[in-house]
Amino acid sequence: MQTVTTVVSRRIHSGRHDAFIAWTSTGLAEANQFDGFLGGGWLRSDGHSDIAHVVYRFDTQRHLDTWLESNERRVWLQHNSEFVEAAETRHLTGVEGWFDGLSLPAETSAPPVPRWKQTTVVWLGFFPVSLLLNHILGPHLVEWSTLARTLLVTTLCTPFMTYVVLPFLTARLSFWLAR
């Protein structure tokens, strides 16, 4: 099963930033009611840009399609014409989707986030999570084989990294990743 990240770039009309935030929050709350919704948020290319990128993730393409074709989404989209224009929509798959969403400003064709930066962010998340899990679980797993310990720790780390740590880190490091 491969997760799907959707990034919709929108141009916010002058002075309508607060309306955009409220409208986006409503849409994400609606999406949260659908099976497979993994989370979402928004970011701007920089503090002066009128382009915002709404990012949301679903666990499967089927669940994303259900949201995209839903009446709830259709009704929600009808309430944005006075303050926002759609600019571009992209669907990304896998972990790289968290990084690719950072290089989508509609006013430029920014290069993708370099792999070394992606690797750095993954390590920044993986190291403390792995260390913490090993510290907490290690004393209880002394009798386990290396294979079994590694299997357990990576099984716990991977979803936590994918659904919590990477979204958190990429949102906070977007200024560096998109540079």
Residue pairs with C-beta under 8 A, 6 or more apart in sequence:
1 59
1 60
2 60
2 61
2 93
2 94
3 38
3 57
3 58
3 59
3 60
3 93
3 94
3 97
3 162
4 57
4 58
4 59
4 60
4 61
4 64
4 91
4 92
4 93
4 97
5 55
5 56
5 57
5 91
5 92
5 93
5 97
5 98
5 100
5 101
6 55
6 56
6 57
6 58
6 64
6 89
6 90
6 91
6 92
7 53
7 54
7 55
7 89
7 90
7 92
7 97
7 100
7 101
7 104
8 53
8 54
8 86
8 88
8 89
9 51
9 52
9 53
9 86
9 87
9 88
9 89
9 104
9 105
9 106
10 20
10 51
10 52
10 53
10 54
10 80
10 84
10 85
10 86
10 87
11 50
11 51
11 84
11 85
11 87
11 106
12 20
12 50
12 51
12 52
12 83
12 84
13 50
13 82
13 83
13 84
13 85
14 50
16 82
16 83
16 84
19 82
19 83
20 52
20 80
20 83
20 84
21 42
23 76
23 79
23 80
23 83
23 84
24 42
24 52
24 54
26 76
26 79
27 54
27 73
27 76
27 77
28 40
28 41
28 54
28 56
30 72
30 73
30 76
31 37
31 40
31 56
31 67
31 73
33 72
34 58
34 63
34 66
34 67
34 70
34 72
35 63
35 66
36 58
36 59
36 60
36 62
36 63
36 64
36 66
37 56
37 57
37 58
37 63
37 67
38 57
38 58
38 59
38 163
39 56
39 57
39 163
39 167
40 54
40 55
40 56
40 57
41 54
41 55
41 56
41 167
41 171
42 52
42 53
42 54
42 55
43 52
43 53
43 55
43 102
43 171
43 174
44 51
44 52
44 53
45 51
45 53
45 105
45 107
45 178
46 175
49 105
49 107
51 87
51 105
51 106
51 107
53 101
53 104
53 105
55 101
57 97
57 167
58 64
58 67
64 91
67 73
87 106
88 104
88 106
90 100
90 101
90 104
92 100
92 101
95 122
95 162
95 166
96 118
98 166
98 167
98 170
99 112
99 113
99 117
99 118
99 121
99 170
99 177
100 112
100 113
101 170
102 113
102 170
102 174
102 177
102 178
103 110
103 111
103 112
103 113
103 178
104 110
110 178
113 177
113 178
117 176
117 177
118 177
121 166
121 169
121 170
121 173
121 177
122 161
122 166
124 169
125 161
125 165
125 166
125 168
125 169
126 157
126 161
126 165
129 157
129 160
129 161
129 165
130 153
130 157
133 153
133 156
133 157
134 153
137 149
137 152
137 153
141 148
141 149
141 152
144 152
170 177
